[in-house]
Amino acid sequence: MDLSRCFAPGLFAGKCVFVTGGAGTINRGIARGFAALGAAVAVGGRAPQRLEAAAAEGRATGGRELPAVAHAPERASLQNAAARP
């Protein structure tokens, strides 16, 4: 997803974005879009192997992406993922 057509380059520089369902096709594209705008991206979801693969794919293209195992409907799960260094 090319967000650079809609947003200023570097708009999210120095910011961190948490994308739930980040290993899926659509949300993976959203994560890449935020990374292209300068954000560090936590790719969230429930499948550790898929998350790591998605994050590695983002890093290979120059993004700053980390996998974050979390189940969005469970608040504690999201808090634990967000607290991870």
N, C-alpha and C positions, 0 to 999 in steps of 0.2 A: 504494500500500500504506500503510494508516494504522497506523504503528507506535506512535502516541501512545496507543493503547488498551492497549498492553503495556509501554511504557517511560515513564519520567518525562520530562516536557518538559525540553529542554535537556541531556539525558543526554550527548550527544556535543558539546556546546559546547566550542570550542577544540580539537577533535580533527579529524584528517583521515582520511578513509576512501577506500580505493581499491577500486572496484567493477569487476571484469573483465566483459567482455561488456555493458558499460553502455549500449550503443546498442540492445540488444535489448529487447523488451517487458518481460519479467519483471525483468531486472536494472536496467532503467531505473526501474521502480517501486521496487526496493530502494534505488537511489540517491536517489530522491525522499524515501523514508522516512527515510534517514539525514540528509538535508538538513533535513527537517522537525524533526528532533531536535537540530539545531544544528551538525551536522558540515559541514566543507568537504569536498566530494566530488570525487575524480578519477575521471572516467568513462573507463575503459580499454577498449581494443579495437583492431582492426586497420584499420578504415575511417575515416580522418580526417574525411571529410565527414559521415558518420553520427554520429560522436562529437561534432563541433562542433554539429550540430543538436540532439542530445540534451542537451548541456550548456547550449546557449542556451535550450532549453525550460525547463530547471531554473532558470536564472537569471531567466527571465521570470516565474517564480512565486515569486521571492524567495530561491531557493537560491544557495549559493556552489558552483558546479560548473565544472570545467575539463575539457576533453578531454585524454586522455593516450594517445597511440598506443603500444600494446604488444601483444605476443603472449604470452599467459600461460604456455605451455609453455617459453618461452625466458627463462631467468633474466636474462640480460644485457639483454634487451628491457624487462623489468619494472624492473630497476635503473635503466636510462636514463630511463624514464618517471617513476620515483619521485624521481630527482635533479633533475628539471626544476623551476625556480622557479615 
